[in-house]
Amino acid sequence: MTRNYYCLVAGLPDLIMEDRKLAFSSASFRELLQQDVHPQDYKLVGLFFLPFDHMNIISRLYDDEPAFDNRGNYTEEEIEELTNKKSFETAEGFNMPEYIISFMEDFFGEEEKPAKVDSERRLTKDYYNHLQSTGNDFLNNYVRHELNLRNVLTALNGRKFNMDVSADIIGDSDIEYALRKSRTRDFGLANDVDNLEAIIQLHEIPNLLERELKLDTIRWQFLDEATFFNYFTIEKVLAFVIKVFIVERWLSLDAEKGKELFEQLIKDLENSYEFPEEFILSHG
């Protein structure tokens, strides 16, 4: 059943920029959504915060220094219990996705600790499979688009530095096969990957910030297009969550660009609650 959130915007807190920080963070937005959206839809929201749980798990398992990131779904105590072998084996159960539990079982079952990069790679791969298992069309399209971006850039890096990056390319479709094997400029995927030429061109940009901005611009445009006809549904909310993540990232990389994206985000939010012309023509 499709649920519409016509009045969600009315409950949003004031959105104010202060000292390079968002008063309206992804964490606070998640708390708001927990109150305002249906529990089944809120589960979809939580999926996009799982990568922060991955980082907290990896940090704990490999004794890294980064502070605990509270944008994850699980508390520091829950991550501590999960990543402690004794407490993990004696616990009655964890209310976490099966792929995370399976990862921990295999991690503790190894005679030697796996390389950190291998653990990160597995969690990322299993995460995208988990997103696709929901059966939600928007999530499926998002995963395909995100994997194409990541995998094409990985393949281009491998080609540039003459490295075998096959293991870092996620997926087993014809697209991933071509990225692993093809030596042509566009991997023979000009008709299969959206914005492929733009991705190839941005990979050649020497300025890292400029390159990352163009990459996030491609993501932003995809979100707009993918939810164009989702006027008030959870898909519109999910796209907004991803955009908040993009804004937060740019506030840490480039405050001025982060502010610009933030203002665009608010403009998009305001416009999303106006009936598009297509809706008016179709439904009166």
FENDABEL-V332721 format. One record per helix or strand of 3 or more residues. SS is the DSSP state (h for helix, s for strand). FROM is the first residue (numbers start at 1). TO is the last residue. If there is no record, write none. Layout:
# FENDABEL-V332721
<<SS | FROM | TO> <SS | FROM | TO>>
This chain:
# FENDABEL-V332721
<<h | 8 | 11> <h | 26 | 36> <h | 39 | 47> <h | 50 | 61> <h | 76 | 83> <h | 85 | 90> <h | 98 | 109> <h | 116 | 132> <h | 137 | 160> <h | 166 | 168> <h | 174 | 181> <h | 196 | 203> <h | 208 | 226> <h | 234 | 253> <h | 255 | 272> <h | 277 | 283>>
